[in-house]
């Protein structure tokens, strides 16, 4: 679809000012002196040559309207003495307040996002196909966002409905007002319709105020088909991020737009998990690794800053562009726990950003500020609709079941639930494997509402497994099963291993001192205490995403005798109900099925 084929909806917002408040921040800058007239002439009628433009950004919200629970709702802060502390963070009631306060006194302010605003969302948003999140983003005065891979969880038609509005084709309207869609444009420059070979949504957008113009180009990771179900990306092509951004940077410059920001749903891994880590402490770009480094080094110098995402990491780094000059690259973690405040100094003479003057800081969305009343009302309205479904108890736990670590207790619990369900479908089911990216949260012992400590509600289960995958059974040879385990650390997963969460009867050693497929010690693999027979046939339970070869597990896409079962959340709920009670809660798995050598 051409960029101009769909008219962008009329903005329904006005610029507003709110009271200021202090915040915690990590700061990066490309420091250089500007001429004496760098700032706006506040006493005269003529503006100065230079205008500071505020760029507020965040990424990977994933429909987390309410404060995320457990470790998903905390950030780590590095202290001056080298120690760290954690800070509770997130929730759109607080995010709204922080953003509104940050805009106070800023006549030129833009709010942008780096994708995955929706998808893998908690019940209050996910149950309603993320309409509540779009409504919240409208109220947050979001100006523009790139698409992320999760924007395709329900396919491109649903993404376009979120953009342009209209009731859900199956579930209809949830409110009398209907659904108006997003006030802001989703940018999808590198997502093409296979038939037309044109972007399915706008590839770029230009922010304008008086004589200041800044262009935004939005892309998602080229490997989106590898991390989304096949149905979600049917009929689409995903192009190279660098080639696409460079292409549209030329288009923008040809239109006289010389200031350009790229919104990229792909990211990096900083050397520290602390949000205020000095990414440039050992030299420009030295503190970060991952896909965004090569991408940043190859994007045209015409692009002035990169807002990134996908890895859920927090960083404010400089990475050299192809000409060797440093360029700001930022990410604000995930779930609305941080936002980034970047100052772009616009040169009215050249129409470009003075790159050496760019400053950026990540700020914590603390929960110590006042809640935004409009967001409180929004959450309350949608929670009222969700309550009959979400408040239903499905089980009991004796302690937190976290989703952290190479092997997580939550991942193990899901695998056990899928094995139990698989054996109901087919008593010959041998084991279950769960992809770590499908475990979106852990379960917390402390009650979130009135249900009581240790009670697991359907809403909490939905937050853990929101994708509506099915539990699938497939048959593999022992040789194929061994190959599946090796694909965790080889092929497309060599640089960033994806360790499958195993059911309790599967164990093996993962030797991280080795490289590639050798990191899985073949002789250590045991199923029910016995070695895997390469010639035997094994029945394996996975979710439909893995059964389609997702996450680089091509061998899992080659199974035979497929049997498709129920929704994976239903399998988890059934397992919890059958194996726990108020007087006999389920203890978290020990996460000792994989022996890790480092």
N, C-alpha and C positions, 0 to 999 in steps of 0.2 A: 504494500500500500504506500503510495507516495506521501511524503511528509505533509503536503498541503491538502490531502484529500478529505481529511476530517477537520472541521473547524475546532480550534481549541475553545473550550467552554469559557464564557465570560467570567472573569475573576469576581468572586463574591466577598472578597475581603478588603479591608482597609488597613493601612499602616497604623499601628497602635503603639503607644508608649506605656511602659509599666515601671514600677519602682525598682531601683537597683538593689542588688544584694551581693555580698562577697561569695566567692566559690573557690574550690580547690582546683588547681590547674597544673599542667605540665606544658612548658613553653618551648617552641622551636622558632628560630628566626634566621633569615638570610640577611644579616645586618649590613647596612651600608647607609652612608649619609645621603640625604636628598638636598636639593637646593633650598635656600632660605624660604622660598614661597611654596614649600611642599604642602602646606595645609590650607584648608579653605579660608578665604578671607571673610571672617565673620562680621567685620565692621563695615564692609563696603558692599556695593551692589554686584561686583564682578567676582566670579569664583577664581580661585587660584589654579595654577596649572595642574596640581595634583589633588586627587580626591581619594580618601580612604573609604573602601567599601568593605563592610563586614560580611563574611561568609560563615554562617552557622551550618553545621552539617552533622549527620549521624547516619547509621547504617544498621542493617540486620535487626530491625525491630521485631520481626516475626510475630506481630499481633500481640505483643506483651503490653496490654493496656494496664493491667494491675501489676504491682511490684512483683518481680519474679521471686520465687522462693529459693531457699538454700543457697548454694554457691552461685547459682545463676543470677542471684540478686545482690551480689557483692563485687567490689573491685578491690584490688590490692594496691596500696600506696607505699612507695619507698620513702623511708624516713631519713633525715640527715645523717643519722649514725649508722646507716646501712641496714637497719632492721626494717621489717614491713608490718603494716597493719591492714586490716580489711575494713571496708566502709560499706554499709548497706546502701544500695543505689537502685534507681529505676522506678518505673511507674509513670504513665503519661500525666497523671495529676501533678506530679513534681516536674516532669520534663517540660510541660507547658509553662509552669511558673518560671523555671530557669531560663527558657528561651525568651520569654516575654521580658524578663528582667535584663537579659543580655542585650536586647534590642534597644533598651531605653537610651535615648540620646543619640542613636545612630540613624541619621537621616537616610543613609544608603545601606540597606541591610538585605541580604538574600539568605534563604534557608533551603538547603539542598540535601539530598540523601543518596546513598550508594547502593540501593537495592535491598531485596528481601524484606520489604516493609510488611508483607503478608506471607502466609504459608508456614506450616509447622507451628500454628498458633494455638494458644490456650483456648479452652472451650468458649469463653465469653465472646471471642472473635471467630474462631474456627467453626463453631456450630452454625454460624450465619454467613459462611463463605466470605468472611473477613470484611463484610460491610461495616461493622463497628470500627475497624481500624482505619478504613478510608475516611469515615466520618471524623475520627479523631485527628487524622493528619490534616484534613481540611481546617479543623479548628486550631491546629498548631501553626497554621499559615505556611505550610510547606509550599515552596515555589516550584520545585522540580525534583525528580528522582530518576535514576536509571532503573531498568528492570534488573532483577536478580534471578538466579535459577529457581527459587521457590515461587516466583510469580507465575511459573509455568506448571505448578503442581496440578492444577485443574484444567490445563490447556489454554491455548491462545484465545479462544472465544470467551472464556471466563475472564481472562486478563483484560480483554477489550471491554467487557461489561463493567469491570471495576473502573476502567478509565472513563467510559462514556455514560454509564448508568443503565437503569432498567432492572426489573425484577428478575430473580433467578429463574431460569427456564424450567426447572423441575420443582423447586420448593416455593416459588412465587415470591410475593412481597411479605416482608416481616412486619412492616409498620404501615399505617395509613398514608404516610407521606411518600411511600415508595423509596427508591434508591436513585439519587441523582448522579452518582459517580464522583470521580476525583476532580477537585478544583485545579489540580496541578497536572502537568504533563508527565507521563511515563515515557522515558526515552529508551529506544531499542534499536540503536543504529546497526548493530551487527546481527540482528535477528530477522531473517528474510523469509518471506513466503516462497515455498518451493515453486509454485506456479508462476507468480509474477516476478520473482527475484528482487522484490523491493521490501524495505523494512515494514514490519507489521504495525509499527507505531512511529511516531516522530523520531528521527535520528538525532535531532538537535533542537535547541530552543535558545532564544536570546532574551536576556533580562535587560530592560531599558528603564532608565530614570533620567529625565532631562537629557543631557548630552553624554551620559555614561551608558555604554553597552558592553555586556559580557555574555559570551556564548557558552553554552553547556552542551557537551556531547555525552551520551549515555550508552554504555555497553555492559553486557554480562559476560561471564567467562565463556570462552569458546567451547569448553568441555561440558557445557550445560546438559547435553544429551547423555553424558556419562553419569550424571548425578540426579537425574529426574526420570520418572517412569516414561516408557516409550509412548504411552498415550498422551502425556503432557506436551511432548515436543513433536507430535505427528504433524507432517506437512511443513516443517520449519527447517531452515538451515542456519547454523551459527558460525559466523565468520571470525577470522583472527582479530583480536582486540586492537593490536597495534596498527595493522593495515586499515582497519575501519576508522579509528580515531584520526589517523593521518589524512585519510581521504576527506573526512568532513571538516577537519581543520582548514584544509585548502578551500573548501566550499565557503566556510565562514569568512575567511580572509578575503575571498573574492567578493563578498558582500560588504566588505569594509569593517568587519568585526575582527579586531586584532587581539582582544582579551578573551582567552578561552580557558575553561576549566573542564577537565574530563572526569566524569562520574563512572567509576569502573567497579563492577561487582567481581572483583578478584583481589586477592590481598597477599599479605606477607606474614612472617613470623618474627617478631622482635626478639632480641636476645634475652629480654626480661619480661615477665608477666605483669610487672607493675605498670600501671597506666602512666605514671610520671617518670618512667625511665628515660634517661637522656640518650635517645637513639643515635645521636651524632657524636657521642662522647669520644669515640675512637676514630673519628673521621667520617666524612659524609657517606651515609649509607652502610657503614660498617656494622651497625647494630641491627640489621634486618636481613632476613633471607626469604626465600619463597618466590612464587611466580611473579609477584609484582615488581621484583627487582629488575628482571630482564625486560618486562613490559615497559617500565619507567625509563630504562636506558635507551629504548628504541622509539619511544613516542616523540614526534617532532618537537623541536624547541618552541614552536609556535604555541604550544599548550603551556599555560603558566602554572597550573597546580593540578594535583590529582587527588580526588576524594575516592577512597577505596573501601572494600568490605570483604565479605565472604568468609574470612578466616576467624572472625569474631575476636580479633586481637586489637589492642590499643597501641597506637604509635603516632608520633609526629616526627617524621624523618626527612632528611634531604637525600635525594638520589640523583646523580648526575644525568643530564639529558645527553643526546647524541653529540652535542658540541662540547660536552665536559662541564657544563655549568650546573650548579646544584639547583634542584627544583623540589618544592615542598610536596610530600606525599603523606596523607593522613588517614587514620581509621579510628572510629570511636567505639571499639569493642562491639557490643551487641545488646539487644533487649532494652535499649533506651537507658543504659546505665551511665553513659557519657555523652557529651556532645563536644564538637570541635568548634572553636572560634578562631577563624583565620582573617587576618587583615590583608586585603589586596589593595595596593596603592595604584590607582588608575591615573595614567598620564594623559591629560586631555589633548596634548599636542600630538602624540603618536597614536592615541586610542589603545594603548597597550598597558599591561601591568608592569610595574617596575619590580622585576623578579627579586632583585637584591634587597628589597624592602619588605618582602613578605614575612609576616609573623603568624605563628599558629600555636594554639594551646588546647589541650584536652581538659575538659571540666567535668567533675563528678556531678551526676544528677542525684544530689543528696535528698534524703527524705526529711530534712530538718526545716525545709521551707514550707510555706503555706500551700495547701492543695489548691489547684485551680478549680473553682466551683463548677465550671461548665464541663470539665472532664469527669468530676465526681458524679455529676448528673448523668452524663453519657454512660459511664460504667454501670451505674445503678439501673438505668433503664434496660440495658441489654442483659444484665445479670438477672433481672426480674423475669425476662423471657426465658433465660437459660436455666433458671433454678429447678424447675421440675425434672429436668434431665440431669443437671450437674450435681445436685445435692445427694443423689442416691448413693448409699454406701456400697462398695464392692469388695471390701476386705479390710484387714487389720494388720498393722506392722508393729514390731516391738522397738524399732529404732529407725533412724534415717536410712534410706536406701539410695546412696549417691550414684551419680552417673559419671563420676570422674575416674581417671586412671586408664591405663592401657586395656585392662580388663576391669569392668565396673560391676559392682553388685547389681545395679539396675539392669545392665545388659544381660547378666547371667540369669536374673529372674525372668526376663522376657524370653530368653532362650528356653528355660525350663517350662514356661507356660506354653510355648509353641510345640515343644516335644510332647507334652501331655495332651494337647489338643490334637496333634498329628496322630498320636496313637489311638485316639477315639475314631479318627477317620480311617486309619489303617494300622492295625496292631503291629504290623511289621516295620513301622517307622523306627529308625535307629538313633537319630540324633537331630539336633536343631542348631542353626547358626543365625545370628542376628547382626546386622550391620551397625556399627557404632554410631553413624550419622543419623540413624533412625531413632536413637534414644535421646529424645530432646530435653529431658529433665530427669531428676530423681524424685523420689517420694520422701516427704518430710514427716517426721513423727508429730511435730507440733501442729495443732489444728489451725487451719486458715480461717475457718468460720465457726459455726456453732456445732459442728459435727463431733467434736471431742478429739483429744490427742490420740494418735495411733490409728484413727479411722481414715481409710482411703476412699475418697469419693470418686464418682465417675468423672467429674471435672478434672481431678488431679491425674487420673489415668489418661484422660484425653490430652493433657499437657505433655505427658510422657510419650504418647504414641498418637499423634494427630493426623497421620497421613492417609488413613483409611486404606492401607494395604491389606491384601488378603494373605492368609497363611496357605502356602502352597507346598505340596509334596512332590518330590522328583526322585528318580532312581539314578545312581551313579556307580561306576566301578570304583573299587578301592583306589586305583591309580588316579582316577579323576578327583576323588576326594582329597588325596594328598596334594594334587595340583592346585585345588581350590585354596588350601591352606598356604601354599607357596605364593599364590597370587596376592596374598595379603601384603607381601613385602617385595614383590617383583613386578615387572611390566610397568603399567601406569602408576602403580603404587610403590615403586622403588624409593622415590625421594620422600614421599609422605605416606607411610604404611597405614593401611586401614585394617585394624585387627578385629576380626569377627568375634562376637561374643558367643562362647560355646555352651551347650547344655552340660549338665553336671557329669554326664558319663563320658565326656571327651576331654582328654588332657594331652599336653605336649610341651616341649621346651622351645622358647623363642630366644635365640642367641643373638643379641644385638651387637656383639663384637664382630660378627661376620657381615657379609654383604649380600644383597640380593636375595634370591630364593634360598640360599644356604642358611639364612637366619632361622628358618623353620627346620629344626633337627628331626629329620624323617624317622630315625630309629626310636625317637621318644614318643611318637604319636600312639596313643592308646584309646580304644573305645571299649568301655566296660572292662578295662584292665588288660585287654588283648591287643596285639598289634593289628594294624590294618592289612587285610589281604588284598593286594592289588587286583586280583582277578575276581574277587567276590563283588556282589551287588549290595549297595547300601541305600536305604530309603532316608532322604534328608528333608527336614522341614525348614523352610525359609519364608521370608515375606515375598510378595510379588515383585517388589523392586529388585531384590537379589536374584529371584528366579528368572528375571529378564536379562541378567548379566550386568546389572548396575554396579557402580563403584569399581569398575575394572575387573570384575569377577566373570570373565568370559566363559569359563568352564561351567559356572552355575547356569548359564544360558543354554547349555547343551544337554540338560537332563532329559530323561525319558519317563513315560508313564505318569504324566502330569495329572495331579488332582488338586483342584482349587477349593479351598475351604472358606471359612468365615473371615470377617474383619479381624485384624490382629489385635485391636483393642478389646474386642469381645472375647478373644482367647485369653488375654491377660486378666480380664475381669472374671471370667469363669474360673481360672486357676486360683486367683486370690480368694474368691468366694468359697471354693472347695477346700482350700488348704489353710484357712485362717478363721479365727472367730475372736470375739471380744475377750474371751478368757484364754484363748490360745493363739495369740498373734504370730504372724510369720516373722522369723528372724531374717535379716539381710544375708544373702549368700556371702561367703567368705572371699570370693574373687581370687581363688587359688587354683584355678583349673589350668592356667597357663603359667609355667615357670619361666621367669624372665632373667636372662643372664646379660649383665651390662658391663 
